Amino acid sequence: MARMVWNEAEVSAHDVSKLKPNQRVVYEAWTAGADLRQIYARPTFYRHRRAILSALDVDISIPFCKHQTAEVVPIRQLPKIDLNAAVVTALPAWANRINSKLREGGATIFEDAA
C-alpha cells in the first residue's frame, strides 16, 4: 500500500528543446490556439502529432485550453509500506463483552459464522 500526498509536487512546463525547430513552431501554434488540422495536410499533421506526442507527451489533436477549466492538484507518491496479515483465531475482549451483552438481551450469536 502507498500513501499519496496531494500538495508538494511540482508541475513543470514542457521542455521544447527536445523538439526540432519545425516541431517547435507547430507546438507554439497549438499553444496559441491554432487549429492545426486546418493549417497542415493530414499526413503532415499526424507526423508532427506523433513526434510531439513521443517527445513531450502532449497530444496536439486535442485543442489547447488557455484558461484553466479545473483545478489541477499535483500529487507526489510516498514510499510503499509493507503490511503483514495474520489470522486471528480468538475474538478480542471487547467483542466478547458485546456478545455477552447481546446474549443477555436475548440475541442469538453464531460463533462460527464468517
Backbone as a ProteinNet text record, in pm:
[ID]
protein_1_A
[PRIMARY]
MARMVWNEAEVSAHDVSKLKPNQRVVYEAWTAGADLRQIYARPTFYRHRRAILSALDVDISIPFCKHQTAEVVPIRQLPKIDLNAAVVTALPAWANRINSKLREGGATIFEDAA
[TERTIARY]
84.3	0	89.1	40.8	116.9	26.2	84.8	10.9	48.4	-47.9	-21.4	-40.6	51.6	41.6	-2	-106.8	-168.3	-114	-17.5	26.5	175.6	265.5	402.3	470.5	399.2	460.9	476.3	570.4	595.7	539.7	478.7	430.4	530.8	587.3	689.8	634.5	689.3	649.7	714.7	661.1	716.3	850.3	944.4	1077.8	1079.6	1058.8	1050.2	1186.7	1292.4	1425.1	1439.4	1349.4	1351.3	1298	1232.6	1170.6	1262.5	1240.8	1309.8	1248.5	1320.8	1267.8	1130.5	1106.1	974.7	865.2	900	802.7	775.1	876.1	854.8	752.9	762.5	667.5	526	512	381.4	330	416.6	377.2	334.5	411.8	379.6	248.7	223.9	97.5	-18.5	2.2	-101	-130.8	-24.8	-46.8	-110.2	-95.1	-159.4	-306.6	-350.5	-490.5	-523.4	-422.2	-447.5	-504.7	-593.6	-648.1	-553.1	-465.2	-357.8	-409.1	-524.7	-581.3	-619	-652.8	-687.8	-563.5	-452.6	-330.9	-247.4	-229.7	-139.6	-217.7	-151.1	-207.7	-216.5	-306.2	-330.6	-203.6	-122.9	-1.5	97.7	107.9	199.8	152.5	23.5	-32.1	-3.1	-30	-10.2	138.1	223.6	367.8	413.9	368.6	402.4	339.7	217.4	148.9	226	267.5	341.9	474.1	545.6	675	658.9	560.3	539.3	486.1	400.9	348.1	459	552.6	660.2	762.7	784.4	885	832.9	708.2	656.5	535.6	480.8	355.3	241.4	238.7	134.1	66.2	-66.5	-143.2	-198.3	-144.9	-187.9	-320	-375.5	-506.9	-618	-586.7	-681.7	-660.4	-764.3	-747.2	-684.5	-594	-525.7	-619.7	-629.2	-715.2	-627.7	-643.5	-561.8	-600.8	-728.2	-776.8	-799.1	-758.7	-776.4	-923.8	-970.4	-1110.4	-1131.1	-1024.5	-1035.7	-907.7	-918.8	-801	-723.3	-598.7	-513.8	-432.6	-447.1	-376.1	-263.8	-139.7	-29.2	-12.5	31.6	48.6	191.9	232.7	364.4	342.1	403	381.8	492	451.9	545.7	586.6	694.4	738.7	630.2	630.6	529.9	557.6	449.7	457.9	415.7	497.3	462.7	370.6	260.6	167.2	166	165.7	159.4	25.2	-39.2	-168.3	-148.2	-220.4	-214.6	-356.2	-370.6	-500.5	-532	-650.7	-693.3	-782.8	-745.7	-822.8	-917.9	-894.9	-981.8	-1036.5	-1155.3	-1214.9	-1145.7	-1134.7	-1078.6	-1176.3	-1124.7	-1204.4	-1326.4	-1313.1	-1427	-1539.4	-1504.5	-1607	-1678.2	-1603.9	-1666	-1763.1	-1728.6	-1818.9	-1947	-1934.4	-2052.5	-2139.5	-2076.6	-2152.6	-2227	-2163.1	-2230.1	-2348.5	-2336.6	-2448.3	-2562.8	-2528	-2631.1	-2704.1	-2629	-2690.9	-2785.3	-2741.7	-2826.6	-2957.3	-2950.3	-3070	-3155.5	-3112.7	-3192.9	-3153.2	-3041.7	-2998.5	-2929.5	-2936.9	-2868.8	-2736.8	-2626.3	-2492.8	-2443.1	-2406.9	-2348.2	-2197.3	-2134.7	-1990.7	-1905	-1946.8	-1862.6	-1899.9	-1987	-2026.3	-1913.2	-1882.9	-1774.1	-1828.2
-117.2	0	123.8	227.2	350.6	466.2	568.1	688	797.8	880	986.3	1121.5	1211.5	1346.8	1435.1	1513.9	1590.8	1731.5	1770.8	1909.8	1926.5	1872.4	1914.4	1884.2	1841.1	1807	1932.4	1929.3	2041.4	2010.9	2110.7	2097.3	2169.4	2097.2	2157.7	2186.7	2290.5	2325.3	2226.8	2220.9	2128.9	2181.6	2091.3	2126.3	2116.9	2230.9	2230.7	2213.9	2211.5	2190.6	2048.8	1959.9	1822.6	1815.4	1922.2	1921.7	1980.9	1940.1	2001.4	2140.1	2230.1	2365.8	2370.4	2287.9	2291.5	2237.8	2145.8	2094.1	2195.7	2276.9	2383.5	2484.1	2516.2	2609.6	2553	2425.2	2359.6	2362.2	2331.1	2330.7	2470.3	2571.1	2709	2754.3	2714.4	2748.5	2680.5	2557.2	2485.6	2554.6	2598.9	2667.1	2804.5	2861.4	2989.9	2970.8	2845.4	2817.9	2791	2774.3	2749.8	2610	2597.4	2467.4	2407	2320.9	2268	2175.7	2116.3	2030.7	2112.5	2238.9	2326.2	2383.6	2390.5	2452	2351.6	2232.4	2133.6	2025.2	1964.8	1848.4	1732.9	1641.9	1530.9	1452.8	1409	1334.3	1419.9	1547.1	1636.4	1657.4	1678.8	1697.6	1575.6	1457.1	1336.6	1305	1344.6	1327.2	1416.7	1543	1633.8	1586.1	1539.6	1490.8	1376.4	1280.7	1165	1208.8	1300.9	1346.1	1421.6	1510.7	1589.2	1500.4	1405.8	1313.7	1228.6	1182.5	1099.4	1181.7	1308.4	1390.3	1454.5	1503.5	1580.1	1518.8	1412.2	1354	1454.7	1531.2	1629.8	1591.6	1584.1	1548.4	1676.2	1714.5	1838.4	1822.2	1701.2	1684.8	1730.3	1745.2	1797.8	1948.7	2029	2174.9	2222.3	2318.4	2374.4	2470.4	2460.7	2548.4	2650.1	2776.7	2882.1	2907.5	2894.4	2920.8	2788.9	2785.8	2664.8	2640.1	2521	2487.3	2409.9	2359.6	2284	2301.7	2283.4	2289.1	2158.8	2168.7	2051.7	2041.6	1929.8	1909	1810.9	1858.6	1765.8	1672.8	1552.9	1456.4	1406	1365	1306.1	1174.9	1070.5	939	911	869	834.6	688.5	649.6	509.6	413.8	293.8	193.6	135.1	97.1	39.1	-107	-196.4	-338.7	-368.6	-435.4	-476.4	-627.7	-678.7	-822.8	-856.5	-958.2	-1001.7	-1129.9	-1139.3	-1258.4	-1308	-1438.8	-1499.3	-1485.3	-1436.8	-1419.4	-1537.4	-1608.4	-1727.6	-1700.3	-1597.5	-1568.5	-1426.7	-1407.2	-1274	-1186.5	-1057.8	-969.1	-954.2	-904.3	-894.6	-806.2	-697.9	-607.1	-674.6	-763.9	-835.3	-936.7	-1000	-1094	-1022.4	-901.6	-824.3	-788.8	-751.2	-717.9	-841.1	-954.4	-1078.6	-1118.7	-1102.4	-1139.9	-1047.3	-918.9	-825.7	-858.7	-897.7	-935.4	-1061.5	-1159.4	-1283	-1254.2	-1161.4	-1123.9	-1062	-991.7	-929.3	-1025	-1148.3	-1247.6	-1269.7	-1212.3	-1228.5	-1363.2	-1414.4	-1538.9	-1503.5	-1555.1	-1527.2	-1652.6	-1640.3	-1750.7	-1738.8	-1821.7	-1812.8	-1842.1	-1941	-1983.9	-1918.8	-1822.2	-1755.2	-1662.5	-1667.4	-1582.3	-1484.4
0	0	0	-57.2	-60.5	-24.1	31.8	67.5	-30.5	-67.2	-162.3	-94.5	-118	-65.7	-180.4	-161.3	-269.2	-280.5	-209.6	-217.3	-226.9	-254	-252.9	-384.2	-483.2	-610.7	-695.2	-784.2	-873.1	-1010.9	-1071.2	-1208.2	-1296.3	-1392.5	-1476.6	-1615.3	-1678.3	-1814.1	-1910.7	-2030.2	-2129.2	-2180.1	-2195.4	-2243	-2395.5	-2462.5	-2608.3	-2673.8	-2595.1	-2654.5	-2709.2	-2670.2	-2722.1	-2865.2	-2909.2	-3041.4	-3146.8	-3270.4	-3384	-3406.4	-3473.7	-3492.5	-3558.7	-3661.4	-3725.7	-3633.4	-3543.4	-3447.7	-3337.1	-3304.2	-3205.4	-3257.2	-3387.4	-3447.5	-3439	-3466.9	-3459.8	-3316.1	-3221.2	-3080.1	-3035.3	-3071.3	-3033.2	-3097.1	-3221.7	-3286.7	-3213.8	-3169.7	-3095.6	-2962.9	-2891.2	-2763.4	-2784.1	-2901.9	-2932.2	-2968.3	-2984.3	-3010.7	-3155.7	-3241.1	-3383.4	-3405	-3504.2	-3543.1	-3646	-3599.9	-3684	-3794	-3774.2	-3879.4	-4002.6	-3982.2	-4093.6	-4162.4	-4088.8	-4142.4	-4221.5	-4168	-4226.3	-4300.7	-4397.4	-4466.1	-4366.2	-4390.9	-4298.5	-4263.1	-4360.5	-4322.9	-4242.6	-4277.6	-4206.4	-4062.7	-4045.3	-3910.6	-3823.4	-3874.6	-3794.4	-3772.4	-3864.4	-3843.6	-3728.3	-3728	-3616.9	-3486	-3492.4	-3372.2	-3309.3	-3391.7	-3341.6	-3278.5	-3342.6	-3291.2	-3159.4	-3151.8	-3029.6	-2917.7	-2951.7	-2851.6	-2790.6	-2873.1	-2819.1	-2741.5	-2780.4	-2712.8	-2584.6	-2586.9	-2473.5	-2404	-2458.2	-2409	-2416.8	-2524.7	-2549.9	-2680.4	-2677.2	-2796.6	-2859.1	-2974.6	-3039.3	-3112.5	-3114.2	-3176.3	-3082.1	-2954.6	-2856.2	-2849.6	-2864.6	-2862.3	-2731.8	-2743	-2627.2	-2556.9	-2425.4	-2346.5	-2275	-2310.1	-2249	-2104.2	-2075.7	-1940.3	-1869.1	-1744.5	-1666.5	-1643.1	-1676.9	-1655.8	-1526.8	-1468.7	-1343.8	-1265	-1137.6	-1053.1	-1068.3	-1099.5	-1111.3	-984	-916.7	-791.9	-818	-816.9	-838.6	-719.2	-745.1	-637.7	-634.6	-518.5	-500.4	-427.3	-475.8	-416.1	-315.3	-196.5	-90.5	-104.2	-37.5	-45.9	0.4	-56.6	-21.8	115.9	181.4	314.7	304.8	360.9	361.1	479	450.4	554.3	562.5	684.2	705.6	767.2	715.3	768.5	848.6	958.2	1041.8	1064.9	1076.2	1102.1	1250.5	1279.6	1418.6	1454.3	1560.3	1598.4	1713.5	1791.1	1905.6	1892.4	1947	1946	2050	2023.5	2125.5	2243.6	2353.9	2476.8	2457.8	2386.1	2367.2	2288.4	2192.5	2116.1	2204	2293.9	2386.7	2479.8	2524.5	2610.6	2535.1	2408.8	2329	2309.9	2277.8	2258.8	2386.3	2502.6	2628	2654.8	2625.6	2643.6	2548.3	2425.6	2329.6	2372.6	2425.8	2474.7	2592.1	2681	2794.8	2745.5	2632.8	2578	2497.9	2480.1	2411.8	2266.9	2221	2082.5	2064.3	1943.5	1910.9	1841.4	1893.5	1840.2	1769.5	1646.2	1569.3	1577.1	1655.7	1681.7	1558.6	1478	1366.7	1235.2	1236.3	1112.7	1068.8	941.6	891.6	791.1
[MASK]
++++++++++++++++++++++++++++++++++++++++++++++++++++++++++++++++++++++++++++++++++++++++++++++++++++++++++++++++++

